[in-house]
C-alpha cells in the first residue's frame, strides 16, 4: 500500500493515503514508521505543519529503540529539514540538514538545499559555496546545483560568474521557473 501511495501523482490519492495512514496510526499509535510516511506524504501536499508534527512524533516514538538507525536515517532528516525550511523554521532546518549530512556525508541534495537556503537569505555565503561545491562534486551535472552556485555568485555580486552558471543550469533544466527567475535577476 505504501508503494502505491508514493506512486500517486494527484493530490486526492495522496490525501486518501494520508487518511489510511492516520487510521493506522490510531490503531498502532506506537509505530514510528507510520508517522515518517505521514510526514513525507504531507510534504508532497505542501502541508508542512502537518509534516513537521508527524516527523516530530516519529522521532519521539523511536527514542533509543533498536529501530532508531533504520528509521531516523539521513533521508528522514532531509525530509524533516525540508518541511521545516518550507514552514519558515530556518534554524531548526539547518540543524536537521546538518544531522542528515552527519549520517550521510554524500547526501548531495542536503548540501545543495542548505547552501541554497543560506544563499536565499544572503548569509554564510562562503560556507554555502563550500557546500554547493561538495554537492557538485557528487553530482556535477545537476542543473539545480549549478543554479545554486550561480545564485551564490549573484549574492556575492559576481554577476559574470553567476550568469555563466545559471545559463548552464537553464540548458540542463530549460523550463524551471526558479532558474528562469534567477536568469531574469
MARMI-255013 format. One record per residue: x, y, z of N, C-alpha, C, O in turn; residue in one letter. Coordinates in nm, 2 decimals, padded with zeros to 4 digits. Atoms other than C-alpha are relative to their C-alpha. Example, Ala and Ser with C-alpha at 12.3 -4.5 7.8 and 13.67 -1.06 7.14 Angstrom:
2
(atom (00.09, -00.12, 00.00), (01.23, -00.45, 00.78), (00.09, 00.12, 00.00), (00.19, 00.12, 00.07), A),
(atom (-00.09, -00.11, 00.00), (01.37, -00.11, 00.71), (-00.08, 00.11, 00.08), (-00.03, 00.22, 00.09), S),
***
This chain:
185
(atom (00.08, -00.12, 00.00), (00.00, 00.00, 00.00), (00.09, 00.13, 00.00), (00.06, 00.22, -00.07), X),
(atom (-00.08, -00.12, 00.00), (00.28, 00.24, 00.08), (00.07, 00.02, -00.13), (00.08, 00.14, -00.18), X),
(atom (-00.06, -00.01, 00.14), (00.45, 00.17, -00.26), (-00.11, 00.07, -00.09), (-00.07, 00.15, -00.17), X),
(atom (00.11, -00.06, 00.08), (00.11, 00.25, -00.42), (-00.02, 00.15, 00.04), (-00.03, 00.23, -00.05), X),
(atom (00.02, -00.14, -00.05), (00.07, 00.57, -00.21), (00.11, 00.09, -00.06), (00.08, 00.20, -00.10), X),
(atom (-00.11, -00.08, 00.04), (00.41, 00.70, -00.31), (00.01, 00.01, -00.16), (00.08, 00.10, -00.21), X),
(atom (00.01, -00.01, 00.14), (00.34, 00.64, -00.68), (-00.11, 00.09, -00.05), (-00.11, 00.13, -00.17), X),
(atom (00.12, -00.08, 00.04), (00.03, 00.86, -00.68), (00.05, 00.14, -00.04), (00.13, 00.20, 00.03), X),
(atom (-00.04, -00.13, 00.04), (00.06, 01.19, -00.86), (-00.11, 00.11, 00.04), (-00.07, 00.22, 00.06), X),
(atom (00.10, -00.10, -00.03), (-00.27, 01.36, -00.78), (-00.02, 00.01, 00.15), (-00.01, -00.08, 00.23), X),
(atom (00.01, -00.04, -00.14), (-00.34, 01.53, -00.45), (-00.11, -00.08, 00.07), (-00.10, -00.12, 00.18), X),
(atom (00.11, 00.07, -00.06), (-00.67, 01.34, -00.39), (00.05, -00.14, 00.04), (00.01, -00.19, 00.15), X),
(atom (-00.05, 00.13, -00.03), (-00.49, 01.00, -00.40), (00.10, 00.01, 00.12), (00.10, -00.08, 00.21), X),
(atom (-00.09, -00.02, -00.11), (-00.22, 01.13, -00.17), (-00.07, 00.02, 00.13), (-00.04, -00.03, 00.23), X),
(atom (00.08, -00.03, -00.12), (-00.48, 01.26, 00.07), (-00.07, -00.12, 00.05), (-00.08, -00.14, 00.17), X),
(atom (00.06, 00.12, -00.04), (-00.65, 00.93, 00.07), (00.10, -00.09, 00.07), (00.07, -00.16, 00.17), X),
(atom (-00.11, 00.08, -00.06), (-00.32, 00.76, 00.15), (00.02, 00.05, 00.14), (00.05, -00.02, 00.24), X),
(atom (-00.02, -00.07, -00.13), (-00.28, 01.01, 00.44), (-00.11, -00.05, 00.10), (-00.08, -00.08, 00.21), X),
(atom (00.11, 00.04, -00.09), (-00.62, 00.92, 00.58), (00.01, -00.14, 00.04), (-00.02, -00.18, 00.16), X),
(atom (-00.02, 00.14, -00.04), (-00.54, 00.55, 00.57), (00.11, -00.01, 00.10), (00.10, -00.08, 00.20), X),
(atom (-00.11, 00.00, -00.10), (-00.21, 00.61, 00.75), (-00.04, 00.06, 00.13), (00.00, 00.01, 00.24), X),
(atom (00.05, -00.06, -00.13), (-00.38, 00.83, 01.01), (-00.09, -00.10, 00.07), (-00.08, -00.12, 00.19), X),
(atom (00.08, 00.10, -00.06), (-00.63, 00.55, 01.07), (00.09, -00.11, 00.06), (00.07, -00.16, 00.17), X),
(atom (-00.10, 00.09, -00.04), (-00.34, 00.31, 01.10), (00.07, 00.05, 00.13), (00.10, -00.03, 00.22), X),
(atom (-00.06, -00.06, -00.12), (-00.18, 00.55, 01.35), (-00.08, -00.01, 00.12), (-00.03, -00.02, 00.23), X),
(atom (00.09, 00.01, -00.12), (-00.49, 00.53, 01.57), (00.00, -00.14, 00.05), (-00.01, -00.16, 00.17), X),
(atom (00.00, 00.14, -00.05), (-00.47, 00.15, 01.58), (00.14, -00.04, 00.05), (00.15, -00.13, 00.13), X),
(atom (-00.13, 00.03, -00.04), (-00.09, 00.14, 01.62), (00.08, 00.13, 00.03), (00.17, 00.17, -00.03), X),
(atom (-00.06, -00.13, -00.03), (00.00, 00.47, 01.79), (00.15, 00.00, 00.04), (00.21, 00.10, 00.05), X),
(atom (-00.14, 00.01, -00.04), (00.34, 00.34, 01.89), (00.09, -00.04, -00.11), (00.21, -00.06, -00.09), X),
(atom (-00.08, 00.03, 00.11), (00.46, 00.27, 01.54), (00.06, 00.12, -00.07), (-00.02, 00.19, -00.14), X),
(atom (-00.05, -00.12, 00.05), (00.70, 00.54, 01.43), (00.00, 00.01, -00.15), (-00.01, 00.12, -00.21), X),
(atom (00.00, 00.00, 00.15), (00.72, 00.44, 01.06), (-00.12, 00.06, -00.06), (-00.12, 00.12, -00.16), X),
(atom (00.12, -00.06, 00.05), (00.36, 00.54, 01.02), (00.01, 00.15, -00.01), (-00.03, 00.21, -00.11), X),
(atom (-00.02, -00.14, -00.01), (00.45, 00.89, 01.12), (00.10, 00.06, -00.10), (00.10, 00.17, -00.15), X),
(atom (-00.09, -00.04, 00.11), (00.75, 00.90, 00.89), (-00.07, 00.02, -00.13), (-00.05, 00.12, -00.20), X),
(atom (00.07, 00.00, 00.13), (00.53, 00.82, 00.59), (-00.10, 00.11, 00.00), (-00.12, 00.18, -00.10), X),
(atom (00.09, -00.11, -00.01), (00.27, 01.07, 00.71), (00.07, 00.13, -00.03), (00.02, 00.22, -00.09), X),
(atom (-00.08, -00.12, 00.02), (00.54, 01.34, 00.72), (00.04, 00.02, -00.15), (00.03, 00.13, -00.20), X),
(atom (-00.04, -00.01, 00.14), (00.66, 01.26, 00.37), (-00.12, 00.03, -00.09), (-00.12, 00.12, -00.18), X),
(atom (00.12, -00.02, 00.08), (00.31, 01.24, 00.22), (-00.06, 00.14, 00.02), (-00.10, 00.21, -00.07), X),
(atom (00.04, -00.14, -00.02), (00.21, 01.57, 00.39), (00.09, 00.10, -00.07), (00.05, 00.21, -00.11), X),
(atom (-00.09, -00.09, 00.08), (00.52, 01.73, 00.24), (-00.04, 00.00, -00.14), (-00.03, 00.11, -00.21), X),
(atom (00.04, 00.01, 00.14), (00.41, 01.61, -00.10), (-00.12, 00.10, -00.03), (-00.13, 00.17, -00.13), X),
(atom (00.12, -00.09, 00.01), (00.08, 01.81, -00.04), (00.03, 00.14, 00.05), (-00.06, 00.23, 00.05), X),
(atom (-00.04, -00.13, -00.05), (00.28, 02.11, 00.09), (-00.07, 00.04, 00.13), (-00.09, 00.15, 00.16), X),
(atom (00.06, -00.02, -00.13), (00.11, 02.06, 00.43), (00.11, -00.01, 00.10), (00.12, -00.11, 00.17), X),
(atom (-00.13, 00.01, -00.07), (00.44, 02.14, 00.60), (-00.02, -00.01, 00.16), (00.06, -00.08, 00.22), X),
(atom (00.02, 00.00, -00.14), (00.30, 02.20, 00.95), (-00.04, -00.15, 00.05), (00.01, -00.20, 00.14), X),
(atom (00.04, 00.14, -00.03), (00.13, 01.85, 00.95), (00.12, -00.09, -00.02), (00.14, -00.19, 00.06), X),
(atom (-00.12, 00.09, 00.02), (00.45, 01.70, 00.81), (00.10, 00.01, 00.12), (00.15, -00.09, 00.17), X),
(atom (-00.09, -00.02, -00.12), (00.66, 01.85, 01.09), (-00.05, -00.07, 00.12), (00.02, -00.13, 00.19), X),
(atom (00.07, 00.07, -00.11), (00.41, 01.73, 01.35), (00.03, -00.16, -00.01), (00.06, -00.22, 00.09), X),
(atom (-00.02, 00.14, 00.02), (00.44, 01.38, 01.20), (00.14, -00.04, 00.02), (00.17, -00.14, 00.09), X),
(atom (-00.14, 00.03, -00.02), (00.82, 01.38, 01.19), (00.04, 00.01, 00.14), (00.11, -00.08, 00.19), X),
(atom (-00.03, -00.01, -00.15), (00.84, 01.50, 01.55), (-00.06, -00.12, 00.07), (00.01, -00.17, 00.17), X),
(atom (00.06, 00.12, -00.06), (00.60, 01.22, 01.65), (00.09, -00.12, -00.02), (00.11, -00.20, 00.07), X),
(atom (-00.08, 00.12, 00.04), (00.81, 00.96, 01.47), (00.13, 00.01, 00.08), (00.17, -00.10, 00.14), X),
(atom (-00.13, -00.01, -00.07), (01.13, 01.09, 01.63), (-00.02, -00.03, 00.15), (00.07, -00.09, 00.21), X),
(atom (00.02, 00.02, -00.14), (00.98, 01.09, 01.98), (-00.03, -00.15, 00.03), (00.00, -00.20, 00.13), X),
(atom (00.04, 00.14, -00.02), (00.84, 00.74, 01.94), (00.12, -00.10, -00.02), (00.13, -00.20, 00.05), X),
(atom (-00.11, 00.09, 00.02), (01.17, 00.59, 01.82), (00.09, 00.00, 00.13), (00.13, -00.11, 00.17), X),
(atom (-00.09, 00.00, -00.12), (01.37, 00.71, 02.12), (00.13, -00.07, -00.02), (00.20, -00.04, -00.11), X),
(atom (-00.13, 00.08, 00.01), (01.66, 00.47, 02.18), (-00.03, -00.14, -00.04), (00.05, -00.23, -00.01), X),
(atom (00.03, 00.14, 00.04), (01.49, 00.17, 02.03), (00.10, -00.06, -00.10), (00.17, 00.02, -00.16), X),
(atom (-00.09, 00.06, 00.10), (01.68, -00.08, 01.81), (-00.03, 00.05, -00.14), (00.06, 00.03, -00.23), X),
(atom (00.03, -00.05, 00.13), (01.50, 00.07, 01.51), (00.05, 00.14, -00.03), (00.04, 00.19, -00.14), X),
(atom (-00.04, -00.14, 00.02), (01.65, 00.41, 01.56), (00.08, 00.03, -00.12), (00.04, 00.12, -00.20), X),
(atom (-00.08, -00.02, 00.11), (01.92, 00.39, 01.30), (-00.07, -00.03, -00.13), (-00.04, 00.03, -00.24), X),
(atom (00.07, 00.04, 00.12), (01.69, 00.23, 01.05), (-00.11, 00.11, -00.04), (-00.12, 00.14, -00.16), X),
(atom (00.10, -00.09, 00.03), (01.41, 00.48, 01.08), (00.05, 00.15, 00.00), (00.01, 00.22, -00.10), X),
(atom (-00.05, -00.13, 00.00), (01.59, 00.80, 01.17), (00.13, 00.01, -00.08), (00.24, 00.04, -00.02), X),
(atom (-00.12, -00.01, 00.08), (01.83, 00.79, 00.88), (00.01, 00.13, -00.07), (-00.06, 00.23, -00.04), X),
(atom (-00.03, -00.12, 00.07), (01.97, 01.06, 00.65), (-00.13, 00.05, -00.07), (-00.16, 00.17, -00.07), X),
(atom (00.11, -00.04, 00.07), (01.66, 01.06, 00.44), (-00.11, 00.06, 00.09), (-00.17, 00.16, 00.05), X),
(atom (00.10, -00.05, -00.10), (01.43, 01.11, 00.74), (00.04, 00.15, 00.03), (-00.05, 00.23, 00.03), X),
(atom (-00.04, -00.14, -00.04), (01.63, 01.42, 00.85), (00.00, 00.09, -00.12), (-00.03, 00.21, -00.10), X),
(atom (00.01, -00.08, 00.12), (01.64, 01.55, 00.49), (-00.15, 00.05, -00.01), (-00.17, 00.17, -00.03), X),
(atom (00.14, -00.03, 00.02), (01.26, 01.54, 00.46), (-00.05, 00.09, 00.11), (-00.12, 00.19, 00.09), X),
(atom (00.04, -00.08, -00.11), (01.21, 01.68, 00.81), (00.06, 00.14, -00.01), (-00.01, 00.24, 00.01), X),
(atom (-00.07, -00.13, 00.02), (01.46, 01.96, 00.74), (-00.07, 00.08, -00.10), (-00.10, 00.20, -00.09), X),
(atom (00.07, -00.07, 00.11), (01.29, 02.05, 00.41), (-00.13, 00.05, 00.05), (-00.17, 00.17, 00.01), X),
(atom (00.13, -00.05, -00.05), (00.95, 02.07, 00.58), (00.02, 00.12, 00.09), (-00.06, 00.22, 00.09), X),
(atom (-00.02, -00.12, -00.09), (01.09, 02.30, 00.85), (00.04, 00.12, -00.08), (-00.01, 00.23, -00.05), X),
(atom (-00.04, -00.11, 00.08), (01.25, 02.52, 00.59), (-00.12, 00.06, -00.07), (-00.13, 00.19, -00.07), X),
(atom (00.12, -00.05, 00.08), (00.93, 02.55, 00.39), (-00.10, 00.07, 00.10), (-00.18, 00.15, 00.06), X),
(atom (00.09, -00.06, -00.10), (00.75, 02.64, 00.71), (00.06, 00.12, 00.07), (00.00, 00.18, 00.16), X),
(atom (-00.07, -00.12, -00.05), (01.00, 02.91, 00.79), (00.08, -00.02, 00.13), (00.12, 00.08, 00.19), X),
(atom (-00.08, 00.04, -00.11), (01.18, 02.73, 01.07), (00.14, -00.02, -00.04), (00.19, -00.14, -00.03), X),
(atom (-00.13, 00.01, 00.07), (01.52, 02.80, 00.93), (00.11, -00.05, 00.10), (00.19, -00.13, 00.05), X),
(atom (-00.10, 00.05, -00.10), (01.73, 02.74, 01.25), (-00.01, -00.15, 00.02), (00.09, -00.22, 00.02), X),
(atom (00.02, 00.15, -00.02), (01.57, 02.40, 01.30), (00.03, -00.07, -00.13), (00.09, -00.18, -00.12), X),
(atom (-00.03, 00.06, 00.13), (01.60, 02.32, 00.93), (00.16, -00.02, -00.01), (00.20, -00.12, -00.05), X),
(atom (-00.15, 00.01, 00.01), (01.98, 02.40, 00.94), (00.05, -00.11, 00.09), (00.14, -00.19, 00.05), X),
(atom (-00.05, 00.10, -00.09), (02.03, 02.17, 01.24), (-00.04, -00.14, -00.05), (00.04, -00.23, -00.05), X),
(atom (00.04, 00.13, 00.06), (01.83, 01.89, 01.07), (00.08, -00.04, -00.12), (00.11, -00.16, -00.14), X),
(atom (-00.08, 00.03, 00.12), (02.02, 01.92, 00.74), (00.14, -00.04, 00.05), (00.20, -00.13, -00.01), X),
(atom (-00.13, 00.03, -00.06), (02.34, 01.91, 00.95), (00.00, -00.15, 00.05), (00.10, -00.22, 00.02), X),
(atom (00.01, 00.14, -00.05), (02.22, 01.59, 01.11), (00.00, -00.10, -00.12), (00.06, -00.21, -00.11), X),
(atom (00.00, 00.08, 00.12), (02.14, 01.45, 00.77), (00.14, -00.03, -00.06), (00.17, -00.14, -00.09), X),
(atom (-00.13, 00.01, 00.06), (02.49, 01.52, 00.65), (00.10, -00.08, 00.09), (00.19, -00.14, 00.04), X),
(atom (-00.08, 00.08, -00.09), (02.64, 01.37, 00.96), (-00.02, -00.15, -00.02), (00.07, -00.23, -00.02), X),
(atom (00.03, 00.14, 00.03), (02.46, 01.04, 00.88), (00.04, -00.04, -00.14), (00.07, -00.16, -00.16), X),
(atom (-00.03, 00.03, 00.14), (02.53, 01.06, 00.51), (00.08, 00.11, -00.06), (00.02, 00.20, -00.12), X),
(atom (-00.08, -00.11, 00.05), (02.83, 01.28, 00.41), (00.00, 00.01, -00.15), (00.06, 00.10, -00.21), X),
(atom (00.01, 00.00, 00.15), (02.75, 01.20, 00.04), (-00.14, 00.04, -00.04), (-00.18, 00.01, -00.15), X),
(atom (00.14, -00.04, 00.04), (02.39, 01.34, 00.05), (00.01, 00.13, -00.07), (-00.01, 00.24, -00.01), X),
(atom (-00.02, -00.12, 00.08), (02.43, 01.59, -00.23), (-00.11, 00.09, 00.01), (-00.09, 00.22, 00.01), X),
(atom (00.11, -00.09, -00.01), (02.08, 01.72, -00.21), (-00.01, 00.08, 00.13), (-00.05, 00.20, 00.13), X),
(atom (-00.01, -00.07, -00.12), (02.13, 01.81, 00.15), (00.10, 00.12, 00.00), (00.07, 00.23, 00.05), X),
(atom (-00.10, -00.10, 00.01), (02.45, 02.00, 00.08), (-00.06, 00.12, -00.08), (-00.05, 00.24, -00.05), X),
(atom (00.05, -00.10, 00.08), (02.27, 02.19, -00.20), (-00.12, 00.07, 00.07), (-00.12, 00.20, 00.06), X),
(atom (00.11, -00.07, -00.06), (01.95, 02.26, -00.01), (00.05, 00.10, 00.11), (00.00, 00.21, 00.11), X),
(atom (-00.05, -00.09, -00.10), (02.14, 02.41, 00.28), (00.07, 00.12, -00.06), (00.06, 00.23, -00.01), X),
(atom (-00.07, -00.11, 00.07), (02.36, 02.61, 00.05), (-00.10, 00.10, -00.06), (-00.08, 00.22, -00.05), X),
(atom (00.10, -00.09, 00.06), (02.06, 02.75, -00.13), (-00.08, 00.08, 00.10), (-00.11, 00.19, 00.08), X),
(atom (00.07, -00.06, -00.11), (01.88, 02.82, 00.19), (00.08, 00.12, 00.05), (00.03, 00.23, 00.07), X),
(atom (-00.09, -00.11, -00.05), (02.18, 03.03, 00.31), (00.00, 00.11, -00.11), (00.00, 00.23, -00.08), X),
(atom (-00.01, -00.10, 00.11), (02.21, 03.20, -00.03), (-00.12, 00.09, -00.01), (-00.11, 00.21, -00.03), X),
(atom (00.12, -00.08, 00.01), (01.85, 03.30, -00.04), (-00.01, 00.10, 00.11), (-00.07, 00.21, 00.09), X),
(atom (00.01, -00.09, -00.11), (01.89, 03.47, 00.30), (00.12, 00.09, -00.01), (00.13, 00.19, 00.07), X),
(atom (-00.12, -00.08, 00.01), (02.23, 03.62, 00.19), (00.09, -00.02, 00.12), (00.16, 00.08, 00.16), X),
(atom (-00.09, 00.03, -00.12), (02.41, 03.46, 00.49), (00.09, -00.12, -00.03), (00.07, -00.20, -00.12), X),
(atom (-00.09, 00.11, 00.01), (02.70, 03.23, 00.53), (00.04, -00.04, -00.14), (00.05, -00.16, -00.18), X),
(atom (-00.03, 00.02, 00.14), (02.79, 03.27, 00.16), (00.12, -00.08, -00.03), (00.13, -00.16, -00.12), X),
(atom (-00.12, 00.08, 00.02), (03.14, 03.13, 00.20), (-00.03, -00.15, 00.03), (00.02, -00.24, -00.05), X),
(atom (00.04, 00.14, -00.04), (03.00, 02.82, 00.37), (-00.09, -00.06, -00.11), (-00.08, -00.18, -00.14), X),
(atom (00.10, 00.04, 00.11), (02.72, 02.80, 00.11), (00.08, -00.05, -00.12), (00.05, -00.15, -00.19), X),
(atom (-00.09, 00.03, 00.11), (02.99, 02.80, -00.16), (00.07, -00.14, 00.02), (00.07, -00.22, -00.08), X),
(atom (-00.06, 00.13, -00.02), (03.17, 02.51, 00.00), (-00.10, -00.12, -00.01), (-00.07, -00.22, -00.06), X),
(atom (00.10, 00.11, 00.00), (02.85, 02.31, 00.04), (-00.05, -00.03, -00.14), (-00.06, -00.15, -00.17), X),
(atom (00.05, 00.03, 00.13), (02.73, 02.35, -00.31), (00.12, -00.06, -00.09), (00.09, -00.14, -00.18), X),
(atom (-00.11, 00.06, 00.07), (03.08, 02.27, -00.43), (00.01, -00.15, 00.03), (00.04, -00.24, -00.06), X),
(atom (00.00, 00.14, -00.04), (03.06, 01.94, -00.24), (-00.12, -00.07, -00.08), (-00.10, -00.18, -00.12), X),
(atom (00.12, 00.05, 00.08), (02.71, 01.88, -00.40), (00.04, -00.03, -00.14), (00.01, -00.13, -00.20), X),
(atom (-00.04, 00.01, 00.14), (02.86, 01.94, -00.74), (00.11, -00.10, -00.02), (00.12, -00.16, -00.13), X),
(atom (-00.10, 00.11, 00.00), (03.15, 01.70, -00.67), (-00.07, -00.13, -00.01), (-00.03, -00.22, -00.09), X),
(atom (00.08, 00.12, -00.01), (02.89, 01.44, -00.60), (-00.09, -00.02, -00.13), (-00.11, -00.13, -00.17), X),
(atom (00.08, 00.00, 00.12), (02.67, 01.53, -00.90), (00.02, 00.12, -00.08), (-00.05, 00.22, -00.08), X),
(atom (-00.04, -00.12, 00.07), (02.84, 01.77, -01.14), (-00.10, 00.04, -00.11), (-00.08, 00.15, -00.17), X),
(atom (00.10, -00.03, 00.11), (02.55, 01.76, -01.40), (-00.13, 00.05, 00.05), (-00.23, 00.05, -00.03), X),
(atom (00.12, -00.04, -00.05), (02.28, 01.88, -01.17), (-00.03, 00.15, -00.03), (00.04, 00.24, 00.01), X),
(atom (00.04, -00.14, 00.03), (02.10, 02.19, -01.30), (-00.03, 00.08, 00.12), (00.00, 00.19, 00.13), X),
(atom (00.03, -00.07, -00.12), (01.97, 02.27, -00.96), (00.12, 00.04, 00.08), (00.12, 00.15, 00.14), X),
(atom (-00.12, -00.04, -00.08), (02.31, 02.26, -00.80), (00.08, 00.11, -00.07), (00.13, 00.20, -00.01), X),
(atom (-00.06, -00.11, 00.08), (02.45, 02.48, -01.08), (-00.07, 00.13, 00.02), (-00.01, 00.24, 00.03), X),
(atom (00.08, -00.12, -00.03), (02.17, 02.72, -01.02), (00.03, 00.06, 00.14), (00.05, 00.18, 00.15), X),
(atom (-00.04, -00.04, -00.13), (02.26, 02.73, -00.65), (00.13, 00.07, 00.00), (00.15, 00.18, 00.06), X),
(atom (-00.13, -00.07, 00.01), (02.62, 02.81, -00.74), (-00.01, 00.13, -00.06), (00.05, 00.23, -00.01), X),
(atom (00.02, -00.13, 00.06), (02.51, 03.08, -00.97), (-00.07, 00.10, 00.09), (-00.03, 00.22, 00.09), X),
(atom (00.07, -00.09, -00.09), (02.28, 03.23, -00.71), (00.10, 00.05, 00.11), (00.08, 00.16, 00.16), X),
(atom (-00.10, -00.04, -00.10), (02.57, 03.23, -00.45), (00.09, 00.11, -00.07), (00.12, 00.21, 00.00), X),
(atom (-00.08, -00.10, 00.07), (02.78, 03.42, -00.71), (-00.08, 00.13, -00.01), (-00.03, 00.24, 00.01), X),
(atom (00.09, -00.12, 00.01), (02.48, 03.66, -00.76), (00.00, 00.07, 00.13), (00.01, 00.20, 00.13), X),
(atom (00.01, -00.07, -00.13), (02.45, 03.73, -00.39), (00.13, 00.06, 00.04), (00.14, 00.15, 00.12), X),
(atom (-00.14, -00.06, -00.03), (02.83, 03.80, -00.38), (00.03, 00.10, -00.11), (00.14, 00.15, -00.11), X),
(atom (-00.02, -00.10, 00.10), (02.78, 04.04, -00.67), (00.10, -00.03, -00.11), (00.17, 00.05, -00.16), X),
(atom (-00.09, 00.05, 00.10), (02.99, 03.83, -00.90), (-00.09, -00.04, -00.12), (-00.12, -00.16, -00.15), X),
(atom (00.11, 00.02, 00.10), (02.74, 03.87, -01.19), (00.05, -00.08, -00.12), (-00.03, -00.16, -00.18), X),
(atom (-00.05, 00.08, 00.12), (02.96, 03.73, -01.48), (00.00, -00.15, 00.04), (-00.06, -00.23, -00.04), X),
(atom (-00.01, 00.14, -00.04), (03.02, 03.40, -01.29), (-00.14, -00.05, 00.02), (-00.18, -00.16, -00.01), X),
(atom (00.14, 00.04, -00.03), (02.65, 03.40, -01.18), (-00.07, -00.03, -00.13), (-00.13, -00.14, -00.14), X),
(atom (00.07, 00.02, 00.12), (02.52, 03.43, -01.53), (00.05, -00.12, -00.07), (-00.03, -00.20, -00.13), X),
(atom (-00.05, 00.12, 00.06), (02.75, 03.16, -01.66), (-00.06, -00.12, 00.06), (-00.10, -00.21, -00.01), X),
(atom (00.05, 00.12, -00.07), (02.64, 02.91, -01.40), (-00.15, -00.02, -00.02), (-00.20, -00.13, -00.05), X),
(atom (00.14, 00.01, 00.01), (02.27, 02.99, -01.42), (-00.04, -00.03, -00.15), (-00.14, -00.10, -00.17), X),
(atom (00.02, 00.04, 00.14), (02.28, 02.98, -01.80), (00.02, -00.15, -00.02), (-00.05, -00.22, -00.09), X),
(atom (-00.03, 00.15, 00.00), (02.44, 02.63, -01.77), (-00.12, -00.08, 00.06), (-00.16, -00.18, 00.01), X),
(atom (00.11, 00.07, -00.07), (02.16, 02.53, -01.53), (-00.12, 00.00, -00.09), (-00.19, -00.10, -00.10), X),
(atom (00.11, -00.01, 00.09), (01.90, 02.66, -01.78), (00.01, -00.09, -00.12), (-00.09, -00.14, -00.17), X),
(atom (-00.02, 00.10, 00.11), (02.05, 02.44, -02.05), (-00.04, -00.14, 00.04), (-00.10, -00.22, -00.04), X),
(atom (00.03, 00.13, -00.05), (02.00, 02.14, -01.83), (-00.14, -00.02, 00.04), (-00.21, -00.12, 00.01), X),
(atom (00.14, 00.00, -00.04), (01.66, 02.23, -01.69), (-00.07, 00.12, -00.06), (-00.08, 00.22, 00.00), X),
(atom (00.04, -00.12, 00.07), (01.51, 02.47, -01.95), (-00.13, 00.06, 00.05), (-00.15, 00.18, 00.03), X),
(atom (00.13, -00.05, -00.03), (01.16, 02.51, -01.81), (-00.02, 00.02, 00.15), (-00.13, 00.04, 00.20), X),
(atom (00.01, -00.01, -00.14), (01.24, 02.55, -01.44), (-00.03, 00.15, 00.03), (00.05, 00.24, 00.00), X),
(atom (00.03, -00.14, -00.02), (01.07, 02.87, -01.31), (00.10, 00.07, 00.09), (00.12, 00.19, 00.08), X),
(atom (-00.10, -00.06, -00.09), (01.33, 02.93, -01.03), (00.12, 00.04, -00.08), (00.17, 00.16, -00.07), X),
(atom (-00.12, -00.03, 00.08), (01.62, 02.92, -01.28), (-00.04, 00.11, -00.09), (00.05, 00.20, -00.11), X),
(atom (00.05, -00.11, 00.09), (01.42, 03.14, -01.52), (00.00, 00.14, 00.08), (00.04, 00.24, 00.03), X),
(atom (00.01, -00.12, -00.08), (01.36, 03.39, -01.24), (00.15, 00.05, 00.03), (00.17, 00.17, 00.03), X),
(atom (-00.14, -00.03, -00.02), (01.73, 03.38, -01.15), (00.07, 00.06, -00.12), (00.15, 00.16, -00.11), X),
(atom (-00.05, -00.06, 00.12), (01.82, 03.45, -01.51), (-00.05, 00.14, -00.02), (00.03, 00.23, -00.06), X),
(atom (00.06, -00.14, 00.01), (01.59, 03.75, -01.51), (00.07, 00.09, 00.10), (00.10, 00.21, 00.06), X),
(atom (-00.07, -00.08, -00.09), (01.76, 03.88, -01.20), (00.14, 00.04, -00.05), (00.21, 00.11, 00.02), X),
***
